[in-house]
Amino acid sequence: MAQTAGLGRKYLKAFVSGFFVAVPVTVTVLDRLAYVARVEGASMQPSLNPEGALSSDVVLLNRWSVRNYEVRRGDIVSVVSPKNPKQKIIKRVIALEGDFIKTLGYKNRYVRVPDGHLWLEGDHHGHSFDSNTFGPVSLGLLHGRASHIIWPPNRWQRIRPCVPPDRRPLLNWGGSTEDDGDDDDNKK
């Protein structure tokens, strides 16, 4: 009986010491590297949640890739909502700082995205609370980049950046029209 009590204490001690190592490591990973998030609503359809209310996609949000605020046109990103700091929203990057964009219902028909800002839109226009509602979004609100759909299993895939052709910026800071950067092999 004494051996069983000693064995129990040994396992408890191992569990407690493992717990105090695992918790800080887990918190660091979630804070610095990546975490998962459930995407709700119709604003990103058909890219995310194509079945509507029937199911919600769960995405891997890569925090490490945005640590230096390096995002591309077409990336799907998570940002702290400019209207409600307790909420995070997920939208597509349409334009980067310096780009000129034709808006969809914003107070100004054409906007030059200010330095340190992004123009974000949902894929389902008219059902999205995005830059067409609140304007350019500060890079400081950037939280992560969606890199993979991890749930449901039939939708497992890497998320590739793409900007719909009708939503590409009119002009970039350098003064030339530019696409989303996916066809690098055309630049010879």
N, CA and C of each residue as an Amber inpcrd file, in Angstrom:
protein
   564
   0.8230000  -1.1840000   0.0000000   0.0000000   0.0000000   0.0000000
   0.8700000   1.2520000   0.0000000   1.9710000   1.2260000   0.7390000
   2.8760000   2.3670000   0.7910000   3.5000000   2.6060000  -0.5750000
   3.7740000   1.5070000  -1.3150000   4.3460000   1.6610000  -2.6480000
   3.3560000   2.3470000  -3.5850000   2.0830000   2.0050000  -3.4820000
   1.0560000   2.6010000  -4.3380000   0.9450000   4.0910000  -4.0690000
   0.9950000   4.5060000  -2.7960000   0.9200000   5.9240000  -2.4470000
   2.1380000   6.6620000  -2.9860000   3.3190000   6.0580000  -2.8800000
   4.5440000   6.6740000  -3.4030000   4.5030000   6.7880000  -4.9160000
   3.9420000   5.7880000  -5.5800000   3.8110000   5.7950000  -7.0400000
   2.8330000   6.8850000  -7.4780000   1.7440000   7.0390000  -6.7180000
   0.7550000   8.0750000  -7.0200000   1.3520000   9.4680000  -6.9230000
   2.1530000   9.7050000  -5.8760000   2.8100000  11.0040000  -5.7080000
   3.8100000  11.2600000  -6.8290000   4.4960000  10.2110000  -7.2300000
   5.4860000  10.3350000  -8.3020000   4.7930000  10.7650000  -9.5990000
   3.6560000  10.1450000  -9.9340000   2.9170000  10.5060000 -11.1440000
   2.3290000  11.9060000 -11.0480000   1.8450000  12.2640000  -9.8660000
   1.2990000  13.5990000  -9.6580000   2.3900000  14.6520000  -9.8330000
   3.5660000  14.3850000  -9.2650000   4.6840000  15.3150000  -9.3810000
   5.1100000  15.4620000 -10.8490000   5.1570000  14.3630000 -11.5820000
   5.5150000  14.4130000 -13.0080000   4.4660000  15.2000000 -13.7940000
   3.1910000  14.9900000 -13.4820000   2.1200000  15.7080000 -14.1680000
   2.2150000  17.2100000 -13.9130000   2.3920000  17.6010000 -12.6520000
   2.4580000  19.0220000 -12.2860000   3.6680000  19.6840000 -12.9410000
   4.8270000  19.0430000 -12.9000000   6.0190000  19.6550000 -13.5110000
   5.8480000  19.7380000 -15.0370000   5.2400000  18.7330000 -15.6520000
   4.9650000  18.7770000 -17.0890000   3.9800000  19.8710000 -17.4350000
   2.9800000  20.0580000 -16.5770000   1.9720000  21.0980000 -16.7890000
   2.6220000  22.4770000 -16.8060000   3.5480000  22.7250000 -15.8550000
   4.1850000  24.0320000 -15.7690000   5.1790000  24.2780000 -16.8990000
   5.5480000  23.2680000 -17.6230000   6.3670000  23.4350000 -18.8210000
   5.4550000  23.5810000 -20.0380000   4.4120000  22.7700000 -20.1150000
   3.5450000  22.7510000 -21.2950000   2.7350000  24.0310000 -21.4560000
   2.2440000  24.5840000 -20.3810000   1.3960000  25.7890000 -20.4850000
   2.1640000  26.9690000 -21.0820000   3.3380000  27.3230000 -20.5810000
   4.0580000  28.4500000 -21.2010000   4.4380000  28.1820000 -22.6640000
   4.7970000  26.9510000 -22.9830000   5.1380000  26.6150000 -24.3680000
   3.9040000  26.7770000 -25.2520000   2.7560000  26.2820000 -24.8120000
   1.5180000  26.3900000 -25.5820000   1.1110000  27.8450000 -25.7700000
   1.1860000  28.6340000 -24.7170000   0.8330000  30.0480000 -24.8100000
   1.7600000  30.7690000 -25.7900000   3.0410000  30.4640000 -25.7530000
   3.9950000  31.0790000 -26.6730000   3.6890000  30.7000000 -28.1150000
   3.4020000  29.4370000 -28.3650000   3.0660000  28.9870000 -29.7220000
   1.8300000  29.7150000 -30.2190000   0.7830000  29.7760000 -29.4120000
  -0.4550000  30.4380000 -29.8200000  -0.2630000  31.9410000 -30.0120000
   0.6010000  32.5410000 -29.2190000   0.8150000  33.9770000 -29.3090000
   1.7180000  34.3650000 -30.4740000   2.7160000  33.5600000 -30.7610000
   3.7280000  33.9420000 -31.7450000   3.6460000  33.2060000 -33.0800000
   3.2070000  31.9530000 -33.0890000   3.2950000  31.1600000 -34.3120000
   1.9730000  31.0280000 -35.0540000   1.0200000  30.3330000 -34.4850000
  -0.2340000  30.0820000 -35.2030000  -1.3080000  29.6070000 -34.2430000
  -2.5540000  29.7450000 -34.6720000  -3.6800000  29.2030000 -33.9270000
  -4.8110000  28.9390000 -34.9070000  -5.8330000  28.2720000 -34.4570000
  -6.9700000  27.9710000 -35.3220000  -8.1420000  28.8690000 -34.9410000
  -8.9650000  29.1770000 -35.9400000 -10.1350000  30.0200000 -35.7050000
 -11.2790000  29.5490000 -36.5890000 -12.4680000  29.6130000 -36.0400000
 -13.6830000  29.2600000 -36.7780000 -14.1730000  30.5010000 -37.5140000
 -14.4570000  30.3450000 -38.8080000 -14.9450000  31.4500000 -39.6240000
 -16.4660000  31.3820000 -39.6330000 -17.0870000  32.4670000 -39.2310000
 -18.5510000  32.5080000 -39.1850000 -19.0640000  33.5370000 -40.1780000
 -20.2600000  33.3110000 -40.6710000 -20.8980000  34.2860000 -41.5380000
 -20.6490000  34.0390000 -43.0160000 -21.2780000  34.8910000 -43.8200000
 -21.2640000  34.7230000 -45.2730000 -20.3230000  35.6790000 -45.9830000
 -19.6270000  36.5320000 -45.2620000 -18.8550000  37.5910000 -45.9200000
 -17.7120000  37.0820000 -46.7940000 -17.1940000  35.9020000 -46.5280000
 -16.0700000  35.3840000 -47.3230000 -16.4940000  34.2740000 -48.2900000
 -17.7950000  34.1090000 -48.4910000 -18.2520000  33.0950000 -49.4560000
 -17.9250000  33.5480000 -50.8660000 -17.5470000  32.6960000 -51.7660000
 -17.5020000  31.2480000 -51.6640000 -16.1540000  30.6970000 -51.1900000
 -15.1610000  31.5680000 -50.9560000 -13.8400000  31.0820000 -50.5470000
 -13.8930000  30.3240000 -49.2310000 -14.6060000  30.8820000 -48.2550000
 -14.7600000  30.2560000 -46.9470000 -16.2510000  30.1060000 -46.6650000
 -16.6220000  29.0330000 -45.9990000 -18.0290000  28.7310000 -45.6800000
 -18.9150000  28.6510000 -46.9170000 -18.5130000  27.8950000 -47.9440000
 -19.3160000  27.8610000 -49.1710000 -20.7080000  27.2640000 -48.9800000
 -20.9000000  26.4770000 -47.9270000 -22.2060000  25.8660000 -47.6820000
 -23.0790000  26.7240000 -46.7770000 -22.6670000  27.9400000 -46.5190000
 -23.4560000  28.8510000 -45.6960000 -23.5650000  28.3990000 -44.2540000
 -24.7590000  28.4820000 -43.7160000 -24.9910000  28.1650000 -42.2990000
 -24.8920000  26.6770000 -42.0000000 -24.8010000  25.8370000 -43.0450000
 -24.7300000  24.3870000 -42.8190000 -23.4340000  23.9780000 -42.1290000
 -22.3490000  24.6680000 -42.4370000 -21.0760000  24.3490000 -41.7760000
 -20.1730000  25.5660000 -41.7910000 -19.2480000  25.6070000 -40.8560000
 -18.2780000  26.6980000 -40.7640000 -16.8920000  26.1440000 -41.0110000
 -16.1040000  26.8630000 -41.7980000 -14.7190000  26.4770000 -42.0010000
 -13.9070000  26.8500000 -40.7650000 -12.8960000  26.0520000 -40.4880000
 -11.9160000  26.3620000 -39.4560000 -10.5930000  26.5350000 -40.1830000
  -9.9270000  27.6690000 -39.9360000  -8.6900000  27.9820000 -40.6440000
  -7.5160000  28.0650000 -39.6770000  -6.3300000  27.7990000 -40.2130000
  -5.0960000  27.9840000 -39.4670000  -4.6330000  29.4070000 -39.7340000
  -4.5200000  30.2010000 -38.6750000  -4.0560000  31.5740000 -38.8000000
  -2.5870000  31.6270000 -38.4080000  -1.7680000  31.9920000 -39.3580000
  -0.3350000  32.0470000 -39.1750000   0.0400000  33.4330000 -38.6560000
   0.4210000  33.5160000 -37.4050000   0.8160000  34.8000000 -36.8180000
   2.2590000  35.1490000 -37.1540000   3.0820000  34.1350000 -37.3240000
   4.5000000  34.3630000 -37.5860000   4.6950000  35.0880000 -38.9150000
   3.8820000  34.7560000 -39.9200000   4.0650000  35.3240000 -41.2550000
   3.7050000  36.8060000 -41.3360000   2.9920000  37.3430000 -40.3560000
   2.6200000  38.7590000 -40.3990000   3.3390000  39.5820000 -39.3330000
   4.3330000  38.9880000 -38.6960000   5.0070000  39.6880000 -37.6000000
   5.6600000  40.9870000 -38.0700000   6.0770000  41.0660000 -39.3310000
   6.6800000  42.2900000 -39.8740000   5.7180000  43.0190000 -40.8030000
   4.4380000  42.7040000 -40.6700000   3.3730000  43.3220000 -41.4670000
   3.5680000  43.1000000 -42.9670000   4.1540000  41.9670000 -43.3210000
   4.3610000  41.6440000 -44.7260000   3.2000000  40.7980000 -45.2220000
   2.3140000  41.4360000 -45.9640000   1.1760000  40.7430000 -46.5610000
   1.1430000  41.0750000 -48.0460000   0.4620000  40.2350000 -48.7860000
   0.3350000  40.4190000 -50.2350000  -1.1130000  40.6770000 -50.5850000
  -1.3050000  41.2990000 -51.7230000  -2.6600000  41.4100000 -52.2470000
  -3.2040000  40.0030000 -52.4210000  -4.4250000  39.7960000 -52.0200000
  -5.0530000  38.4900000 -52.1600000  -4.9810000  37.6240000 -50.9240000
  -4.1050000  37.9450000 -49.9730000  -4.0460000  37.1830000 -48.7220000
  -5.3620000  37.3360000 -47.9680000  -5.7780000  36.2750000 -47.3010000
  -6.9120000  36.3560000 -46.3870000  -6.3160000  36.5290000 -44.9940000
  -6.6980000  37.6190000 -44.3370000  -6.0900000  37.9570000 -43.0520000
  -7.1460000  38.1390000 -41.9710000  -6.6940000  37.9840000 -40.7420000
  -7.5130000  38.2660000 -39.5710000  -7.0210000  39.5890000 -38.9960000
  -7.9620000  40.4900000 -38.7090000  -7.6170000  41.7680000 -38.1010000
  -8.5730000  42.0400000 -36.9430000  -8.1210000  42.8570000 -36.0300000
  -9.0050000  43.3380000 -34.9780000  -9.9630000  44.3110000 -35.6520000
 -11.2400000  44.1520000 -35.4150000 -12.2440000  44.9990000 -36.0600000
 -12.0240000  46.4660000 -35.7000000 -11.9670000  47.3410000 -36.7180000
 -11.8160000  48.7740000 -36.4280000 -13.0240000  49.3580000 -35.6790000
 -14.1760000  48.6890000 -35.7610000 -15.3910000  49.1820000 -35.1010000
 -15.6330000  48.5630000 -33.7290000 -15.0750000  47.3690000 -33.4890000
 -15.2820000  46.6780000 -32.2120000 -13.9920000  45.9460000 -31.8360000
 -13.1540000  46.5440000 -30.9860000 -11.8590000  45.9440000 -30.6630000
 -11.9270000  44.5860000 -29.9680000 -13.1210000  44.1730000 -29.5290000
 -13.2620000  42.8570000 -28.9090000 -13.4960000  41.7700000 -29.9510000
 -13.6310000  42.1570000 -31.2060000 -13.9680000  41.2150000 -32.2690000
 -12.8440000  41.1710000 -33.3120000 -12.6010000  39.9790000 -33.8340000
 -11.6660000  39.8270000 -34.9520000 -12.4860000  39.4880000 -36.1890000
 -12.0830000  40.0510000 -37.3250000 -12.7600000  39.7720000 -38.5850000
 -11.7520000  39.1840000 -39.5620000 -12.2520000  38.4470000 -40.5360000
 -11.3770000  37.8430000 -41.5310000 -11.8140000  38.3280000 -42.8990000
 -10.8570000  38.9090000 -43.6520000 -11.1350000  39.5190000 -44.9530000
  -9.9500000  39.3120000 -45.8880000 -10.1750000  39.6340000 -47.1690000
  -9.1260000  39.5150000 -48.1850000  -8.4440000  40.8740000 -48.3840000
  -7.1090000  40.8670000 -48.5100000  -6.3590000  42.0910000 -48.7960000
  -6.5440000  42.3980000 -50.2840000  -7.1490000  43.5360000 -50.5640000
  -7.3860000  43.9560000 -51.9430000  -6.3090000  44.9320000 -52.4020000
  -5.9110000  45.8370000 -51.5190000  -4.9110000  46.8380000 -51.8860000
  -3.9790000  47.0980000 -50.7100000  -2.7460000  47.4510000 -51.0420000
  -1.7150000  47.7520000 -50.0570000  -1.4960000  49.2610000 -49.9970000
  -0.6940000  49.6870000 -49.0390000  -0.4110000  51.1140000 -48.9100000
   0.1160000  51.6740000 -50.2340000  -0.3970000  52.8450000 -50.6060000
   0.0130000  53.4980000 -51.8490000  -0.8380000  53.1360000 -53.0520000
  -1.6200000  52.0620000 -52.9750000  -2.4670000  51.6580000 -54.0970000
  -3.6860000  52.5740000 -54.2030000  -4.1530000  52.7550000 -55.4280000
  -5.4180000  53.4530000 -55.6720000  -6.4680000  52.4030000 -55.9570000
  -7.6120000  52.5110000 -55.2750000  -8.6660000  51.5080000 -55.3920000
  -9.9900000  52.1900000 -55.7020000 -10.7880000  51.5430000 -56.5540000
 -12.1570000  51.9870000 -56.7920000 -13.0120000  51.2780000 -55.7540000
 -13.6890000  52.0440000 -54.9230000 -14.4310000  51.4620000 -53.8060000
 -15.8080000  50.9760000 -54.2450000 -16.4340000  50.2110000 -53.3660000
 -17.7890000  49.7030000 -53.5980000 -18.7310000  50.2680000 -52.5390000
 -19.0400000  51.5570000 -52.6490000 -19.9790000  52.1490000 -51.7080000
 -19.3440000  52.9140000 -50.5660000 -18.0320000  53.0770000 -50.5370000
 -17.3910000  53.8880000 -49.5050000 -17.7160000  55.3540000 -49.7770000
 -17.4870000  56.2250000 -48.8110000 -17.8520000  57.6310000 -48.9780000
 -17.1330000  58.3070000 -50.1490000 -15.9330000  57.8600000 -50.4930000
 -15.2060000  58.3600000 -51.6610000 -15.1710000  57.2610000 -52.7240000
 -15.4170000  57.6070000 -53.9460000 -15.4490000  56.6230000 -55.0410000
 -14.0730000  56.0000000 -55.2750000 -13.0220000  56.8160000 -55.1680000
 -11.6480000  56.3490000 -55.3440000 -10.8520000  56.7200000 -54.1040000
  -9.9850000  55.8030000 -53.6820000  -9.1960000  56.0250000 -52.4660000
  -7.7570000  55.6090000 -52.7310000  -6.8210000  56.4370000 -52.2520000
  -5.4170000  56.0220000 -52.1990000  -5.2170000  55.4830000 -50.7950000
  -4.7880000  54.2150000 -50.6960000  -4.6010000  53.5890000 -49.3830000
  -3.4110000  54.2710000 -48.7020000  -3.6280000  54.8690000 -47.5290000
  -2.5370000  55.5900000 -46.8410000  -1.4140000  54.6490000 -46.3940000
  -0.2600000  55.2360000 -46.1650000   0.8760000  54.4680000 -45.6340000
   0.4680000  53.8040000 -44.3320000   0.9090000  52.5690000 -44.1320000
   0.6080000  51.8400000 -42.9030000  -0.7990000  51.2780000 -42.8460000
  -1.4810000  51.1760000 -44.0050000  -2.8560000  50.6970000 -44.0440000
  -3.0640000  49.6730000 -45.1620000  -4.1760000  48.9580000 -45.0800000
  -4.6010000  47.9760000 -46.0800000  -6.0470000  48.2640000 -46.4620000
  -6.4380000  47.8280000 -47.6550000  -7.8470000  47.8570000 -48.0390000
  -8.3310000  46.4180000 -48.0170000  -9.3050000  46.1140000 -47.1610000
  -9.7870000  44.7520000 -46.9670000 -11.2340000  44.6410000 -47.4110000
 -11.5560000  43.5250000 -48.0770000 -12.9340000  43.2760000 -48.4860000
 -13.2770000  41.8140000 -48.3040000 -14.5480000  41.5620000 -48.0390000
 -15.0600000  40.2050000 -48.0460000 -15.3350000  39.7960000 -49.4850000
 -15.3110000  38.5040000 -49.7590000 -15.5530000  38.0280000 -51.1240000
 -17.0130000  38.1360000 -51.5330000 -17.9150000  38.1710000 -50.5620000
 -19.3460000  38.2280000 -50.8410000 -19.8090000  39.6850000 -50.6840000
 -19.6000000  40.4670000 -51.7420000 -19.9180000  41.9000000 -51.6940000
 -21.3880000  42.1080000 -51.3530000 -21.6420000  43.0910000 -50.5470000
 -22.9990000  43.3700000 -50.1030000 -23.3680000  42.6370000 -48.8230000
 -22.5910000  41.6120000 -48.4740000 -22.8150000  40.8690000 -47.2350000
 -21.5630000  40.9110000 -46.3660000 -20.7890000  41.9840000 -46.5290000
 -19.5150000  42.0510000 -45.8300000 -19.3300000  43.4100000 -45.1670000
 -18.9320000  43.3660000 -43.9200000 -18.5800000  44.5560000 -43.1590000
 -17.0740000  44.7230000 -43.3320000 -16.6510000  45.5990000 -44.2610000
 -15.2400000  45.6690000 -44.6340000 -14.8060000  47.1140000 -44.8930000
 -13.7070000  47.3050000 -45.6120000 -13.1920000  48.6480000 -45.8670000
 -14.1770000  49.5270000 -46.6210000 -15.0960000  48.9290000 -47.3570000
 -16.1150000  49.7380000 -48.0250000 -17.0660000  50.3700000 -47.0120000
 -17.0450000  49.8830000 -45.7800000 -17.8380000  50.4510000 -44.7010000
 -17.0000000  51.3780000 -43.8250000 -15.8140000  50.9060000 -43.4040000
 -15.0260000  51.6660000 -42.4370000 -13.7240000  52.2270000 -42.9760000
 -13.4020000  52.0290000 -44.2410000 -12.2080000  52.6200000 -44.8360000
 -10.9650000  51.7610000 -44.6630000  -9.8020000  52.3430000 -45.0090000
  -8.5430000  51.6080000 -44.8820000  -8.2970000  51.1630000 -43.4430000
  -7.6480000  50.0140000 -43.2930000  -7.4050000  49.4140000 -41.9840000
  -5.9160000  49.5070000 -41.6530000  -5.6150000  49.9510000 -40.4540000
  -4.2370000  50.0860000 -40.0060000  -3.5390000  48.7230000 -39.9370000
  -2.2930000  48.6860000 -40.3800000  -1.4990000  47.4550000 -40.2770000
  -1.3540000  47.0020000 -38.8290000  -1.4470000  47.9260000 -37.8910000
  -1.3340000  47.5910000 -36.4720000  -2.4590000  46.6850000 -35.9760000
  -3.5650000  46.6150000 -36.7230000  -4.6850000  45.7540000 -36.3410000
  -4.5450000  44.3390000 -36.8950000  -3.5250000  44.1180000 -37.7280000
  -3.2960000  42.8130000 -38.3460000  -2.9810000  41.7720000 -37.2770000
  -3.6500000  40.6270000 -37.3700000  -3.5150000  39.6030000 -36.3350000
  -2.9300000  38.2990000 -36.8620000  -3.2520000  37.9240000 -38.0870000
  -2.7400000  36.6810000 -38.6500000  -3.1710000  36.5310000 -40.0990000
  -2.5130000  35.5980000 -40.8020000  -2.8570000  35.3030000 -42.1960000
  -3.3830000  33.8820000 -42.2740000  -4.5420000  33.7160000 -42.8880000
  -5.1220000  32.3790000 -43.0330000  -4.2970000  31.6160000 -44.0650000
  -3.7130000  30.4970000 -43.6400000  -2.8520000  29.7430000 -44.5490000
  -3.4730000  28.4320000 -45.0180000  -4.3500000  27.8320000 -44.2090000
  -4.9550000  26.5450000 -44.5660000  -6.3750000  26.4420000 -44.0110000
  -7.2330000  25.7530000 -44.7570000  -8.5190000  25.3500000 -44.2180000
  -8.2810000  23.9720000 -43.6060000  -8.5730000  23.8310000 -42.3090000
  -8.2870000  22.5590000 -41.6460000  -9.5430000  21.8000000 -41.2320000
 -10.7180000  22.4200000 -41.3760000 -11.9600000  21.7370000 -41.0670000
 -13.0510000  22.3640000 -41.9020000 -13.9500000  21.6440000 -42.4460000
 -14.1620000  20.2050000 -42.3910000 -13.1480000  19.4670000 -43.2620000
 -12.9630000  18.1750000 -43.0050000 -11.9380000  17.4010000 -43.7140000
 -12.0770000  17.4220000 -45.2370000 -13.2830000  17.4810000 -45.7530000
 -13.4360000  17.4870000 -47.2140000 -12.9850000  18.8170000 -47.8340000
 -12.6530000  19.8050000 -47.0190000 -12.1840000  21.0990000 -47.5230000
 -10.7150000  21.3660000 -47.1800000  -9.9940000  20.3700000 -46.6770000
  -8.5790000  20.5770000 -46.3520000  -7.8680000  21.1250000 -47.5710000
  -7.2140000  22.2650000 -47.4000000  -6.4550000  22.8390000 -48.5040000
  -5.6370000  24.0240000 -48.0240000  -4.6280000  24.3350000 -48.8070000
  -3.8320000  25.5340000 -48.5810000  -4.5990000  26.7000000 -49.2040000
  -4.6010000  27.8290000 -48.5450000  -5.2700000  29.0180000 -49.0700000
  -4.2510000  29.8290000 -49.8470000  -4.5110000  29.9870000 -51.1220000
  -3.5980000  30.7320000 -51.9890000  -4.1170000  32.1580000 -52.1850000
  -3.1980000  33.1310000 -52.2040000  -3.6320000  34.5110000 -52.4130000
  -4.1850000  34.7070000 -53.8300000  -5.2780000  35.4230000 -53.9230000
  -5.8090000  35.8080000 -55.2360000  -6.7110000  37.0210000 -55.0550000
  -6.6470000  37.9010000 -56.0270000  -7.5070000  39.0810000 -56.0210000
  -8.4240000  38.9510000 -57.2270000  -9.7350000  39.0680000 -57.0330000
 -10.6320000  39.0150000 -58.1840000 -10.2290000  40.0860000 -59.2070000
 -10.2470000  39.7450000 -60.4920000  -9.7890000  40.6900000 -61.5240000
 -10.4830000  42.0610000 -61.4620000 -11.7580000  42.0790000 -61.1110000
 -12.4760000  43.3510000 -61.0610000 -12.1960000  44.1520000 -59.7880000
 -11.4080000  43.6020000 -58.8630000 -11.0980000  44.2950000 -57.6040000
  -9.6230000  44.6510000 -57.4800000  -8.8630000  44.4700000 -58.5190000
  -7.4370000  44.8120000 -58.4390000  -7.2680000  46.3180000 -58.3460000
  -6.2010000  46.7720000 -57.6810000  -5.9590000  48.2220000 -57.5930000
  -5.8140000  48.8320000 -58.9850000  -6.2250000  50.0890000 -59.1160000
  -6.1220000  50.7900000 -60.3820000  -4.6800000  51.1700000 -60.6730000
  -3.9670000  51.5730000 -59.6400000  -2.6030000  52.0560000 -59.7630000
  -1.8830000  51.7590000 -58.4670000  -0.6000000  51.3900000 -58.5570000
   0.1490000  51.2340000 -57.3070000   1.0300000  52.4520000 -57.0980000
   1.7180000  52.5020000 -55.9790000   2.5180000  53.6670000 -55.6040000
   3.5320000  54.0220000 -56.6840000   4.0770000  53.0280000 -57.3810000
   5.0810000  53.2710000 -58.4170000   4.4910000  53.8430000 -59.6900000
   3.1510000  53.9000000 -59.7780000   2.5180000  54.5130000 -60.9270000
   2.1930000  53.5600000 -62.0500000   2.2890000  52.2580000 -61.8220000
   1.9560000  51.3040000 -62.8760000   0.8310000  50.4040000 -62.4010000
   0.0970000  49.8500000 -63.3450000  -0.9130000  48.8820000 -62.9470000
  -0.1910000  47.6070000 -62.5770000  -0.7170000  46.8860000 -61.6240000
  -0.0390000  45.6930000 -61.1330000  -1.0830000  44.6560000 -60.7730000
  -0.7680000  43.3880000 -61.0620000  -1.6970000  42.3300000 -60.6480000
  -1.3150000  41.8280000 -59.2770000  -1.9160000  40.7250000 -58.8580000
  -1.7150000  40.2470000 -57.4880000  -0.3990000  39.5380000 -57.2620000
   0.4720000  39.4560000 -58.2880000   1.7850000  38.8810000 -58.0890000
   1.8690000  37.3950000 -58.2500000   0.7830000  36.7260000 -58.6880000
   0.8050000  35.2790000 -58.8100000   1.4860000  34.7860000 -60.0830000
   1.6510000  35.6400000 -61.0860000   2.2640000  35.1510000 -62.3110000
   3.6480000  35.7550000 -62.4830000   4.5640000  35.3960000 -61.5700000
   5.9340000  35.8560000 -61.6310000   6.6650000  35.3450000 -62.8690000
   6.2190000  34.2080000 -63.4330000   6.8960000  33.6530000 -64.5930000
   6.5910000  34.4620000 -65.8470000   5.6480000  35.3920000 -65.8050000
   5.3720000  36.2510000 -66.9490000   6.2930000  37.4710000 -66.9750000
   7.0550000  37.6740000 -65.9300000   7.9730000  38.8170000 -65.8530000
   9.3610000  38.3510000 -66.2170000   9.7230000  38.4830000 -67.4890000
  11.0380000  38.0110000 -67.9330000  11.8610000  39.1360000 -68.4630000
